[in-house]
Amino acid sequence: MSDYWPYDEEAIYQDADILQAQYEMEARQLSAARRAGRCQHSSVVGVSASGEILYPEQEGLKRGQMRCTEHTNGCAELFESQEDWDAARDEALYG
């Protein structure tokens, strides 16, 4: 190792390989779930700070609520909070 590069390159590459493997595993899980018709809720819309309605999915939403816009199998699920949305995405991915 030279003086101008104080990092362990092998360890850096190993960490990158581990992360890449995790990303690939998640992508396979997402793809399998979509093929099975299970919505991943990967896209939602909520109410803007101004209250302006830009998308049909925003109609009838209260502040803090979000609606799924992924539409897998017609999904338009309503989430009451960010936490509810996070839980639904985790459930869709990890079961």
Secondary structure, 3 states (H helix, E strand, C coil): CCCCCCCCHHHHHHHHHHHHHHHHHHHHHHHHHHHCCCCCCCCEEECCCCCCCCCHHHCCCCCCCEEECCCHHHCCCEECCHHHHHHHHHHHHHC
